[in-house]
Amino acid sequence: MSRTPAGTPHDPRGKERFNEERATYTVRGASGGSGQPDLQAGVEAIRNVVKTLKPKPGVYRMLDARGDVLYVGKARALKNRVANYTQVANLTNRLQRMVAQTRGMEIVTTNSEAEALLLEAQFIKRFRPPYNVLLRDDKSFPFILLREGHDFPRIMKHRGARKAKGNYYGPFASAGSVNTTINALQKLFLLRSCTDSFFSRRDRPCLLYQIKRCSAPCVGRIDKAGYDELLDEAKAFLSGKSDAVQKKIEKQMQKAAEDLDFETAAMLRDRLRAATFIQGSQAVNAEGVGDADVFALAAKGGQVGIQGFFVRGGQNWGHRAFFPSHTKDVEEAEVLARVLAQFYEEVPPPRTILVDRDLPDCELLQEAFGELAGRKVEISVPQRGERRKLMQQASRNAVEALDRRLAESGTQAKIMREMAEFLELAEIPQRIEVYDNSHIQGAKAVGAMVVAGQEGFIKNQYRKFNIKSAQTNDDFGMMREVMERRFSRAMKEDPDREKAGVWPDLVLIDGGKGQMSAVRDTLEELGIEDVPLIAIAKGPHHGREGREVFHFPDGREKMLPTNSPVLFYLQRLRDEVHRYVIGAHRAKRSRAITASPLDEIPGIGPARKRALLLHFGTAGKVRAAGLEDLKRVPGVSESVAQQIYDFYHAGG
């Protein structure tokens, strides 16, 4: 559990203030001419940087000729650490390749090596350099929040920065585990989960009260003192004092039964069952462990898998497997240490972190995590007892998760090879972009792009396109607009196609011959003729899955057997872009439903809009109002009144 008032180490605003005290500067070495890999040019560039350094702690970023970050490192003494890269004979092949690409460096000095370690983790997550071990996990961990600032605090799921005041419990491994726990906690403690605005509008209990998952404080079915008692019990339960809470409820249930208050006794019995459900759902026995995270590493076939268990108050709050990238030629213990540094850059560290091996710079990690948590953090390798059994279970899970990953990747690699052969591609695509659009009779039209790689969907690169110029019901025009905007930007950002992730290796379009022609012609007008294009259309019996027709730019059509794994994979890509574009379209429609005509008036914000509606009643009456009437509205000056009047009467 963590509390997060503003300015604590977990507060992003406090972190920004902390960063401002650092000294940052950039040093460029010899460019090496064309910027092609040149080991001697890289060494010379680093030597030029070393001349400017002092033996102070800090973080260094190695840059290539375009200024992209190749590697982020930290050092207790920058001058000594960076100078090591000039000793080429002592470097691994991987580091020699990195030095050969280096043409400059950015240096950030810090007050301590622990601070440098934390800053290094921030930079790695921000820049994702190709020579750093990367924790590939773009999903933030969910927490349970008991939010304060209200007489009757609510229980809710929370992701992202912990800015709201209240008690945070987590991390949980997944949104599903949080939702299940919150549902059980509502039955156990009857805490409200509704928003403050919903709470304030109630004049009778909602359905949650009827199904015994809320105590209905909104309509006075429980007073503040009674609700505070439930809230204290919830905090105690989530902090690991579940036995004491259960015993208290048991005594209350026995007393109610003795008093022949069977309705209350039945309600307390249901609460006890909810407590038993939460504890019985623990797949891992974490009794006696307290607050701890458990990490075990497995390596096989050139890949690394790390299993994490998250235990709070002796309760297991889920587990997750991580598969870091760029781990080749890196010691396993070093991989685990780098993953931990990046993991706790976002998640508050517990008091205890259990690992399955001794870590390099263990004391430094403890110091850095202690700074983040505001208290002592211990990293240890369990040797006996329950902690040792828990570590053995984590190790087994790490091996099993990695085996599943290798099996899946082997199958996926085969599918990708067969897909490349079927679609007549020169090589297996590393980046696949899938496009679709959605509208209702041309209204609220949205285009969408989803991106997939060899390891699945890359959701942080999805894009939405609000259609601006295409005509109503012109599906082909909408697709042309999306393609023109997408690839015009690609040509501006990377005309030479040197940057990874800018240009696709395959473009899939949801549609038939018409969409294919629209996309092909648009790209030809931009001078792009070498991006593979395929359109996916339903077959002759429209709506029958498995009869999809694949249209090629030259007009040819091909089909796959209905039981083909390649067909299933391509259908999954198409279904994902369907899901994404329909969600974007629905969100746009929802915003339009709640929009007001007053939103179109330049310079009219929420406060003035509210004042106008309170004064006139409707947006139509605002439109019909005279200039003098507009001037009488509280908070509307003469100039603003004139602006509103002119907006509606410009033509008259």
C-alpha positions as CSV (number, residue, x, y, z in Angstrom):
1,M,0.0,0.0,0.0
2,S,1.2,3.5,-0.8
3,R,0.0,7.0,-0.1
4,T,0.8,9.7,-2.6
5,P,0.5,13.3,-1.5
6,A,2.0,15.8,-3.9
7,G,5.7,16.1,-3.7
8,T,6.6,12.6,-2.6
9,P,9.1,10.5,-4.6
10,H,6.2,8.9,-6.5
11,D,4.7,12.2,-7.6
12,P,5.7,13.0,-11.2
13,R,5.7,16.7,-10.5
14,G,8.1,16.2,-7.7
15,K,10.3,14.1,-10.1
16,E,10.4,17.0,-12.6
17,R,11.6,19.5,-10.0
18,F,14.2,17.0,-9.0
19,N,15.5,16.7,-12.6
20,E,15.8,20.4,-13.0
21,E,18.8,20.4,-10.6
22,R,20.9,18.3,-12.9
23,A,23.4,19.6,-15.3
24,T,22.9,18.5,-18.9
25,Y,25.1,19.0,-21.9
26,T,25.7,17.5,-25.4
27,V,29.1,16.8,-26.9
28,R,29.5,16.0,-30.6
29,G,32.5,14.1,-31.8
30,A,33.8,13.7,-35.4
31,S,31.0,12.9,-37.7
32,G,32.8,10.2,-39.6
33,G,31.7,11.5,-43.0
34,S,28.6,9.7,-44.2
35,G,27.6,8.5,-40.7
36,Q,28.1,4.8,-41.8
37,P,29.4,2.5,-39.0
38,D,33.1,3.3,-38.6
39,L,34.8,2.0,-35.5
40,Q,37.7,4.5,-35.6
41,A,35.3,7.4,-36.1
42,G,33.2,6.2,-33.1
43,V,36.3,5.9,-30.9
44,E,37.4,9.4,-31.9
45,A,34.0,10.8,-31.1
46,I,34.0,9.2,-27.6
47,R,37.6,10.5,-27.0
48,N,36.4,14.0,-27.7
49,V,33.7,13.6,-25.1
50,V,36.1,12.1,-22.5
51,K,38.2,15.3,-22.6
52,T,35.2,17.3,-21.3
53,L,34.2,14.9,-18.5
54,K,35.0,14.8,-14.8
55,P,34.9,11.9,-12.4
56,K,31.4,12.7,-11.2
57,P,28.3,10.4,-11.2
58,G,25.8,10.7,-14.0
59,V,24.1,9.3,-17.1
60,Y,25.4,9.2,-20.6
61,R,23.6,8.7,-23.9
62,M,25.4,7.5,-27.0
63,L,24.0,9.0,-30.2
64,D,24.3,8.0,-33.8
65,A,24.8,10.4,-36.8
66,R,21.1,11.3,-36.9
67,G,21.0,12.0,-33.2
68,D,19.0,8.9,-32.2
69,V,19.9,7.3,-28.9
70,L,21.9,4.0,-29.2
71,Y,22.6,3.3,-25.6
72,V,21.9,4.8,-22.1
73,G,24.3,4.1,-19.3
74,K,25.0,5.3,-15.7
75,A,28.4,5.7,-14.0
76,R,29.8,6.5,-10.6
77,A,32.6,8.4,-12.3
78,L,31.6,9.4,-15.9
79,K,35.2,10.1,-17.1
80,N,36.4,6.6,-16.2
81,R,33.3,4.8,-17.4
82,V,33.1,6.5,-20.8
83,A,36.8,6.2,-21.4
84,N,36.4,2.4,-21.2
85,Y,34.6,2.5,-24.6
86,T,37.8,3.7,-26.3
87,Q,39.6,0.4,-25.3
88,V,38.2,-1.5,-28.3
89,A,40.1,-4.7,-27.6
90,N,38.3,-5.1,-24.3
91,L,34.8,-4.7,-25.7
92,T,32.4,-7.4,-26.8
93,N,31.3,-7.6,-30.5
94,R,28.0,-6.1,-29.5
95,L,29.7,-3.1,-27.9
96,Q,32.1,-2.7,-30.8
97,R,29.1,-2.4,-33.1
98,M,27.6,0.3,-30.9
99,V,30.9,2.3,-30.7
100,A,31.1,2.1,-34.5
101,Q,27.8,3.8,-34.8
102,T,28.4,6.4,-32.2
103,R,29.0,10.0,-33.3
104,G,28.1,12.0,-30.2
105,M,27.0,11.8,-26.6
106,E,24.7,13.6,-24.2
107,I,25.8,13.8,-20.6
108,V,23.7,14.4,-17.5
109,T,25.5,14.8,-14.2
110,T,23.7,13.8,-10.9
111,N,24.3,14.1,-7.2
112,S,24.8,10.4,-6.6
113,E,25.1,7.0,-8.4
114,A,21.7,6.0,-7.0
115,E,20.1,9.0,-8.6
116,A,22.0,8.2,-11.9
117,L,20.5,4.6,-11.8
118,L,17.0,6.0,-11.5
119,L,17.6,8.5,-14.3
120,E,19.0,5.8,-16.5
121,A,15.8,3.7,-16.1
122,Q,13.7,6.8,-17.1
123,F,15.8,7.4,-20.2
124,I,15.7,3.8,-21.3
125,K,11.9,3.7,-21.0
126,R,11.6,7.0,-22.9
127,F,14.1,6.4,-25.7
128,R,14.1,2.5,-26.0
129,P,17.7,2.3,-27.3
130,P,18.6,-0.7,-29.4
131,Y,21.7,-1.6,-27.2
132,N,20.0,-1.6,-23.8
133,V,18.1,-4.4,-22.2
134,L,14.5,-3.4,-22.6
135,L,11.5,-4.3,-20.4
136,R,8.9,-4.8,-23.2
137,D,5.7,-4.1,-21.3
138,D,3.6,-1.1,-22.5
139,K,0.7,-1.7,-20.0
140,S,0.8,0.1,-16.7
141,F,-0.1,-1.9,-13.7
142,P,-3.5,-1.4,-12.1
143,F,-4.1,-0.5,-8.5
144,I,-7.0,-0.4,-6.1
145,L,-7.6,3.1,-4.8
146,L,-9.6,4.1,-1.8
147,R,-10.0,7.7,-2.8
148,E,-10.2,10.5,-0.2
149,G,-11.6,14.0,-0.5
150,H,-15.2,12.9,0.1
151,D,-17.3,12.1,3.2
152,F,-17.9,8.7,1.8
153,P,-14.7,7.6,-0.1
154,R,-15.1,5.3,-3.1
155,I,-13.3,2.2,-4.1
156,M,-12.0,2.1,-7.6
157,K,-9.6,0.7,-10.1
158,H,-6.7,3.0,-11.0
159,R,-4.0,3.1,-13.7
160,G,-1.3,5.6,-14.4
161,A,0.2,8.4,-12.3
162,R,-0.9,8.2,-8.6
163,K,-1.8,11.9,-8.3
164,A,-5.2,11.5,-6.6
165,K,-5.2,11.7,-2.8
166,G,-5.9,8.4,-1.1
167,N,-4.7,4.9,-0.3
168,Y,-3.3,2.8,-3.2
169,Y,-3.0,-1.0,-3.0
170,G,-1.1,-2.9,-5.6
171,P,0.3,-3.5,-8.1
172,F,-2.1,-6.2,-9.4
173,A,-1.0,-8.3,-12.3
174,S,-4.0,-7.6,-14.5
175,A,-7.2,-5.6,-14.8
176,G,-9.1,-8.9,-14.4
177,S,-7.5,-9.6,-11.0
178,V,-8.3,-6.0,-9.9
179,N,-12.0,-6.3,-11.0
180,T,-12.5,-9.6,-9.3
181,T,-11.0,-8.3,-6.1
182,I,-13.0,-5.1,-6.2
183,N,-16.2,-7.1,-6.7
184,A,-15.4,-9.3,-3.7
185,L,-14.4,-6.2,-1.6
186,Q,-17.7,-4.5,-2.4
187,K,-19.6,-7.6,-1.1
188,L,-17.3,-7.7,1.9
189,F,-17.2,-4.0,2.9
190,L,-20.2,-2.5,1.0
191,L,-18.1,0.5,-0.2
192,R,-19.5,2.7,-3.0
193,S,-17.8,2.5,-6.4
194,C,-19.9,5.2,-8.2
195,T,-18.6,8.6,-9.3
196,D,-19.1,11.7,-7.1
197,S,-21.6,13.2,-9.7
198,F,-23.6,10.0,-9.8
199,F,-23.6,9.9,-5.9
200,S,-24.9,13.4,-5.6
201,R,-27.8,12.8,-8.0
202,R,-29.3,9.8,-6.2
203,D,-32.6,10.0,-4.5
204,R,-33.0,6.3,-4.0
205,P,-30.6,3.3,-3.8
206,C,-29.2,1.9,-7.0
207,L,-28.9,-1.7,-8.1
208,L,-25.7,-2.3,-6.2
209,Y,-27.5,-1.8,-2.9
210,Q,-30.2,-4.3,-4.0
211,I,-27.6,-7.0,-4.7
212,K,-25.8,-6.2,-1.4
213,R,-22.7,-4.7,-2.9
214,C,-23.1,-1.2,-1.5
215,S,-24.3,0.3,1.8
216,A,-26.1,3.2,-0.1
217,P,-24.5,6.2,1.7
218,C,-25.9,8.3,-1.1
219,V,-29.4,8.2,0.4
220,G,-28.5,7.9,4.0
221,R,-28.9,4.1,4.5
222,I,-25.6,4.3,6.5
223,D,-24.2,7.3,8.4
224,K,-20.7,8.6,8.2
225,A,-19.5,6.9,11.3
226,G,-20.8,3.5,10.1
227,Y,-19.2,4.0,6.7
228,D,-15.9,5.1,8.2
229,E,-15.9,1.8,10.2
230,L,-16.3,-0.2,7.0
231,L,-13.6,1.9,5.4
232,D,-11.2,1.2,8.2
233,E,-11.9,-2.5,8.0
234,A,-11.2,-2.4,4.2
235,K,-7.9,-0.7,4.8
236,A,-6.9,-3.2,7.5
237,F,-7.9,-6.1,5.2
238,L,-5.9,-4.8,2.2
239,S,-2.9,-4.1,4.5
240,G,-2.7,-7.8,5.5
241,K,-4.8,-7.8,8.7
242,S,-7.5,-10.1,7.1
243,D,-7.7,-12.5,10.1
244,A,-8.6,-9.7,12.5
245,V,-11.3,-8.4,10.1
246,Q,-12.8,-11.9,9.7
247,K,-12.9,-12.5,13.4
248,K,-14.6,-9.2,14.0
249,I,-17.3,-10.1,11.4
250,E,-17.7,-13.6,12.8
251,K,-18.4,-12.1,16.3
252,Q,-20.9,-9.6,14.8
253,M,-22.6,-12.5,13.0
254,Q,-22.9,-14.6,16.1
255,K,-24.3,-11.7,18.1
256,A,-26.9,-11.0,15.4
257,A,-27.9,-14.7,15.4
258,E,-28.2,-14.7,19.2
259,D,-30.4,-11.6,19.0
260,L,-32.5,-13.4,16.4
261,D,-31.6,-10.7,13.9
262,F,-31.4,-13.2,11.1
263,E,-31.4,-10.6,8.3
264,T,-28.2,-9.0,9.6
265,A,-26.7,-12.4,10.3
266,A,-27.3,-13.4,6.7
267,M,-25.7,-10.2,5.4
268,L,-22.6,-10.8,7.7
269,R,-22.5,-14.4,6.5
270,D,-22.3,-13.2,2.9
271,R,-19.5,-10.8,3.8
272,L,-17.5,-13.6,5.3
273,R,-18.0,-15.7,2.2
274,A,-16.6,-12.7,0.2
275,A,-13.5,-12.7,2.4
276,T,-13.0,-16.4,2.0
277,F,-13.3,-16.0,-1.8
278,I,-10.6,-13.4,-1.9
279,Q,-8.2,-15.6,0.2
280,G,-9.2,-18.8,-1.5
281,S,-8.5,-17.3,-5.0
282,Q,-4.8,-17.0,-4.2
283,A,-3.0,-19.4,-6.6
284,V,0.2,-18.8,-4.6
285,N,0.7,-19.5,-0.9
286,A,2.2,-16.2,0.3
287,E,1.4,-16.6,4.0
288,G,4.0,-14.9,6.2
289,V,5.7,-13.1,3.4
290,G,4.2,-9.7,4.1
291,D,4.8,-7.1,1.3
292,A,7.1,-8.5,-1.3
293,D,7.7,-8.9,-5.0
294,V,9.3,-12.1,-6.2
295,F,11.3,-12.4,-9.4
296,A,12.8,-15.5,-11.0
297,L,14.6,-15.7,-14.4
298,A,14.8,-18.5,-16.9
299,A,16.9,-18.6,-20.1
300,K,16.5,-20.9,-23.1
301,G,17.1,-20.8,-26.8
302,G,18.6,-17.3,-26.7
303,Q,15.6,-15.8,-25.0
304,V,15.0,-14.7,-21.4
305,G,11.8,-15.0,-19.4
306,I,11.2,-13.4,-15.9
307,Q,8.3,-14.3,-13.7
308,G,7.1,-11.8,-11.1
309,F,4.8,-12.5,-8.2
310,F,3.2,-9.5,-6.4
311,V,2.4,-10.1,-2.7
312,R,0.9,-7.5,-0.4
313,G,-0.1,-8.2,3.2
314,G,0.5,-11.9,2.7
315,Q,-2.0,-12.0,-0.2
316,N,-1.0,-12.8,-3.7
317,W,-2.2,-10.1,-6.1
318,G,-1.3,-11.9,-9.3
319,H,1.7,-12.7,-11.4
320,R,3.0,-11.7,-14.8
321,A,5.7,-12.9,-17.1
322,F,8.2,-10.5,-18.8
323,F,10.3,-11.2,-21.8
324,P,12.9,-8.5,-22.1
325,S,14.6,-7.7,-25.4
326,H,18.2,-7.0,-26.4
327,T,19.5,-9.6,-23.9
328,K,22.1,-11.3,-26.2
329,D,25.6,-11.2,-24.8
330,V,24.3,-9.8,-21.5
331,E,24.8,-11.8,-18.2
332,E,21.6,-13.2,-16.8
333,A,22.0,-11.4,-13.4
334,E,22.6,-8.1,-15.2
335,V,19.4,-8.6,-17.3
336,L,17.4,-9.1,-14.1
337,A,19.0,-6.1,-12.5
338,R,18.2,-3.9,-15.5
339,V,14.6,-5.2,-15.7
340,L,14.1,-4.4,-12.0
341,A,15.4,-0.9,-12.4
342,Q,12.9,-0.2,-15.3
343,F,10.0,-2.0,-13.5
344,Y,10.3,0.1,-10.4
345,E,10.6,3.3,-12.4
346,E,6.8,3.2,-12.6
347,V,5.7,0.9,-9.7
348,P,6.4,1.8,-6.0
349,P,8.9,-0.8,-4.6
350,P,7.7,-2.9,-1.6
351,R,9.8,-3.4,1.5
352,T,11.2,-6.7,0.2
353,I,12.2,-7.8,-3.2
354,L,13.1,-11.5,-3.5
355,V,15.2,-12.7,-6.4
356,D,16.6,-16.0,-7.5
357,R,20.3,-15.0,-7.8
358,D,22.8,-12.4,-6.6
359,L,22.6,-9.2,-8.5
360,P,25.4,-6.8,-9.6
361,D,25.2,-3.5,-7.8
362,C,22.7,-4.9,-5.4
363,E,23.4,-2.3,-2.7
364,L,23.1,0.5,-5.3
365,L,19.7,-0.9,-6.3
366,Q,18.6,-1.0,-2.7
367,E,19.6,2.6,-2.2
368,A,17.9,3.8,-5.4
369,F,14.7,1.9,-4.6
370,G,14.8,3.2,-1.1
371,E,14.9,6.8,-2.5
372,L,11.8,6.0,-4.6
373,A,9.9,4.4,-1.7
374,G,10.9,6.9,1.0
375,R,11.9,4.0,3.3
376,K,14.3,1.0,3.4
377,V,14.0,-1.6,0.6
378,E,15.8,-5.0,0.9
379,I,16.8,-7.2,-2.0
380,S,17.6,-10.8,-1.0
381,V,17.9,-14.3,-2.3
382,P,15.7,-16.6,0.0
383,Q,17.5,-19.6,1.3
384,R,14.8,-21.4,3.4
385,G,11.3,-21.5,4.7
386,E,8.1,-20.2,3.0
387,R,10.1,-17.6,1.0
388,R,12.3,-20.3,-0.5
389,K,9.2,-22.3,-1.5
390,L,7.7,-19.2,-3.1
391,M,10.9,-18.6,-5.1
392,Q,10.9,-22.2,-6.3
393,Q,7.3,-21.8,-7.5
394,A,8.3,-18.6,-9.3
395,S,11.2,-20.3,-10.9
396,R,8.9,-23.1,-12.2
397,N,6.5,-20.6,-13.6
398,A,9.4,-18.7,-15.3
399,V,10.5,-21.9,-17.1
400,E,6.9,-22.8,-18.1
401,A,6.2,-19.3,-19.3
402,L,9.4,-19.2,-21.4
403,D,8.6,-22.7,-22.9
404,R,5.1,-21.4,-23.9
405,R,6.7,-18.3,-25.4
406,L,9.2,-20.3,-27.4
407,A,6.5,-22.7,-28.7
408,E,4.2,-19.8,-29.7
409,S,7.1,-17.9,-31.4
410,G,8.0,-21.0,-33.3
411,T,4.4,-21.4,-34.5
412,Q,4.2,-17.7,-35.3
413,A,7.4,-17.8,-37.3
414,K,6.0,-20.6,-39.4
415,I,2.8,-18.7,-40.0
416,M,4.7,-15.5,-41.0
417,R,6.8,-17.5,-43.4
418,E,3.8,-19.1,-45.0
419,M,2.0,-15.7,-45.1
420,A,5.0,-14.1,-46.9
421,E,5.0,-16.9,-49.4
422,F,1.2,-16.6,-50.0
423,L,1.2,-12.8,-50.4
424,E,4.4,-13.1,-52.6
425,L,6.5,-10.9,-50.4
426,A,10.3,-10.7,-50.8
427,E,10.8,-11.3,-47.1
428,I,8.9,-11.8,-43.8
429,P,7.4,-8.4,-42.8
430,Q,8.6,-6.9,-39.6
431,R,5.9,-4.2,-39.6
432,I,2.4,-4.7,-40.8
433,E,-0.1,-1.9,-41.0
434,V,-3.9,-2.6,-41.3
435,Y,-6.4,0.1,-42.4
436,D,-10.1,0.6,-42.2
437,N,-12.7,3.4,-41.8
438,S,-16.0,3.7,-40.1
439,H,-19.0,6.1,-40.5
440,I,-22.8,6.3,-40.5
441,Q,-23.9,7.7,-43.9
442,G,-20.7,9.7,-44.1
443,A,-21.2,11.3,-40.6
444,K,-18.5,11.2,-37.9
445,A,-16.1,9.4,-40.3
446,V,-13.0,8.0,-38.8
447,G,-10.1,6.1,-40.3
448,A,-7.8,3.8,-38.3
449,M,-4.4,2.1,-38.5
450,V,-3.4,-0.8,-36.4
451,V,0.2,-2.1,-36.3
452,A,1.5,-5.7,-35.9
453,G,4.9,-7.2,-35.7
454,Q,6.3,-10.7,-35.4
455,E,5.5,-10.7,-31.7
456,G,1.9,-9.4,-31.9
457,F,0.1,-6.1,-32.0
458,I,2.1,-2.9,-31.3
459,K,-0.7,-1.0,-29.6
460,N,1.2,2.1,-28.8
461,Q,1.6,2.8,-32.5
462,Y,-2.1,2.6,-33.4
463,R,-3.4,5.7,-35.0
464,K,-6.8,7.3,-35.7
465,F,-7.6,9.7,-38.5
466,N,-10.5,12.1,-38.3
467,I,-11.7,12.3,-41.9
468,K,-11.7,16.0,-43.1
469,S,-11.9,16.3,-46.8
470,A,-13.6,13.1,-48.2
471,Q,-17.2,13.4,-49.3
472,T,-20.2,11.8,-47.6
473,N,-20.4,8.1,-48.2
474,D,-17.2,8.1,-50.2
475,D,-15.4,5.1,-48.8
476,F,-12.7,5.2,-51.5
477,G,-12.2,8.9,-50.8
478,M,-11.8,8.3,-47.1
479,M,-9.2,5.6,-47.7
480,R,-7.4,8.0,-50.1
481,E,-7.3,10.7,-47.5
482,V,-5.9,8.3,-44.8
483,M,-3.2,7.0,-47.1
484,E,-2.2,10.5,-48.3
485,R,-1.8,11.7,-44.7
486,R,0.0,8.6,-43.4
487,F,2.5,8.3,-46.2
488,S,3.1,12.1,-46.7
489,R,4.2,12.1,-43.1
490,A,6.4,9.1,-43.6
491,M,8.1,10.8,-46.5
492,K,8.8,13.9,-44.5
493,E,10.0,12.0,-41.4
494,D,12.2,9.4,-43.2
495,P,12.6,10.0,-46.9
496,D,15.5,7.6,-47.1
497,R,13.7,4.9,-45.1
498,E,16.5,4.4,-42.6
499,K,14.5,4.7,-39.4
500,A,12.8,1.6,-37.9
501,G,9.1,1.8,-37.4
502,V,8.3,4.6,-39.9
503,W,7.7,2.6,-43.1
504,P,5.6,-0.6,-43.2
505,D,6.7,-3.8,-44.9
506,L,3.1,-4.7,-45.7
507,V,-0.1,-2.7,-45.9
508,L,-3.4,-4.6,-45.5
509,I,-6.7,-2.8,-46.4
510,D,-10.1,-3.9,-45.4
511,G,-12.0,-3.8,-48.6
512,G,-12.1,-5.1,-52.2
513,K,-11.0,-3.9,-55.7
514,G,-12.2,-0.3,-55.2
515,Q,-10.3,0.2,-52.0
516,M,-7.2,-1.4,-53.5
517,S,-7.4,1.0,-56.5
518,A,-7.8,4.0,-54.3
519,V,-4.8,3.1,-52.1
520,R,-2.6,2.1,-55.1
521,D,-3.4,5.3,-57.0
522,T,-2.8,7.5,-54.0
523,L,0.7,6.0,-53.3
524,E,1.6,6.2,-56.9
525,E,0.8,9.9,-56.9
526,L,3.2,10.2,-53.9
527,G,5.9,8.4,-55.9
528,I,5.7,5.3,-53.7
529,E,5.5,2.0,-55.7
530,D,7.4,-0.5,-53.6
531,V,5.2,-0.8,-50.5
532,P,3.4,-4.2,-50.7
533,L,-0.4,-3.8,-50.7
534,I,-3.1,-6.4,-50.2
535,A,-6.9,-5.8,-49.8
536,I,-9.0,-8.3,-47.8
537,A,-12.6,-8.7,-48.9
538,K,-15.4,-11.0,-47.9
539,G,-16.0,-13.8,-50.4
540,P,-18.8,-14.3,-52.9
541,H,-21.1,-15.3,-50.0
542,H,-20.7,-12.0,-48.1
543,G,-20.5,-12.6,-44.4
544,R,-19.2,-16.2,-44.5
545,E,-16.0,-16.4,-42.5
546,G,-13.2,-18.3,-44.3
547,R,-14.1,-17.3,-47.9
548,E,-12.1,-14.1,-47.9
549,V,-10.6,-12.9,-51.2
550,F,-7.2,-11.3,-51.3
551,H,-6.8,-8.6,-54.0
552,F,-3.4,-7.8,-55.3
553,P,-2.4,-4.4,-56.9
554,D,-2.2,-6.0,-60.4
555,G,-5.8,-7.1,-60.2
556,R,-5.2,-10.8,-59.3
557,E,-7.2,-12.5,-56.6
558,K,-6.3,-15.4,-54.4
559,M,-8.0,-17.4,-51.6
560,L,-6.8,-19.6,-48.8
561,P,-8.2,-22.9,-47.5
562,T,-10.8,-22.3,-44.7
563,N,-8.7,-24.2,-42.2
564,S,-5.4,-22.3,-43.0
565,P,-3.5,-20.9,-40.0
566,V,-2.4,-18.0,-42.3
567,L,-6.1,-17.2,-43.0
568,F,-6.8,-17.2,-39.2
569,Y,-3.9,-14.8,-38.7
570,L,-5.0,-12.4,-41.4
571,Q,-8.6,-12.5,-40.1
572,R,-7.3,-11.6,-36.6
573,L,-5.5,-8.6,-38.1
574,R,-8.6,-7.5,-39.9
575,D,-10.8,-8.0,-36.8
576,E,-8.4,-5.9,-34.7
577,V,-8.7,-3.0,-37.0
578,H,-12.5,-3.4,-37.1
579,R,-12.5,-3.3,-33.3
580,Y,-10.3,-0.3,-33.1
581,V,-12.0,1.8,-35.8
582,I,-15.5,1.1,-34.5
583,G,-14.4,2.1,-31.0
584,A,-13.0,5.3,-32.3
585,H,-16.2,6.0,-34.3
586,R,-18.4,5.3,-31.3
587,A,-16.3,7.6,-29.1
588,K,-16.7,10.4,-31.7
589,R,-20.4,9.9,-31.8
590,S,-20.7,10.0,-28.0
591,R,-18.8,13.3,-27.9
592,A,-21.1,14.7,-30.6
593,I,-24.2,13.8,-28.7
594,T,-23.0,15.7,-25.6
595,A,-21.7,18.7,-27.6
596,S,-23.4,22.1,-27.6
597,P,-23.8,24.5,-30.5
598,L,-22.1,27.1,-28.2
599,D,-18.9,25.0,-28.5
600,E,-18.5,26.4,-32.0
601,I,-18.2,30.0,-30.9
602,P,-14.5,31.0,-30.6
603,G,-13.4,32.1,-27.2
604,I,-16.4,30.7,-25.3
605,G,-15.2,28.3,-22.6
606,P,-17.1,26.1,-20.1
607,A,-17.8,28.9,-17.6
608,R,-19.3,31.4,-20.1
609,K,-21.2,28.6,-21.8
610,R,-22.8,27.6,-18.5
611,A,-23.6,31.3,-17.7
612,L,-25.3,31.7,-21.1
613,L,-27.4,28.6,-20.8
614,L,-28.4,29.5,-17.2
615,H,-29.5,32.9,-18.3
616,F,-31.3,32.0,-21.6
617,G,-32.2,28.4,-21.0
618,T,-31.3,26.9,-24.4
619,A,-28.7,27.4,-27.1
620,G,-31.4,28.4,-29.5
621,K,-32.4,31.4,-27.3
622,V,-28.8,32.4,-27.1
623,R,-28.7,32.5,-30.9
624,A,-31.9,34.6,-31.1
625,A,-30.8,37.0,-28.3
626,G,-30.1,40.7,-29.1
627,L,-26.8,42.4,-28.3
628,E,-28.2,44.2,-25.2
629,D,-29.6,40.9,-23.9
630,L,-26.2,39.3,-24.2
631,K,-24.5,42.1,-22.3
632,R,-26.7,41.4,-19.3
633,V,-25.4,37.9,-18.8
634,P,-23.2,37.7,-15.7
635,G,-19.6,37.2,-16.7
636,V,-20.0,38.2,-20.3
637,S,-18.3,41.5,-21.2
638,E,-19.4,43.9,-23.9
639,S,-16.6,42.6,-26.2
640,V,-17.6,39.0,-25.7
641,A,-21.3,39.8,-26.2
642,Q,-20.4,41.5,-29.4
643,Q,-18.3,38.5,-30.5
644,I,-21.3,36.1,-29.8
645,Y,-23.7,38.4,-31.6
646,D,-21.4,38.7,-34.6
647,F,-20.9,34.9,-34.8
648,Y,-24.7,34.4,-35.3
649,H,-25.4,37.5,-37.4
650,A,-22.3,37.7,-39.6
651,G,-24.4,37.3,-42.7
652,G,-27.0,39.7,-41.8
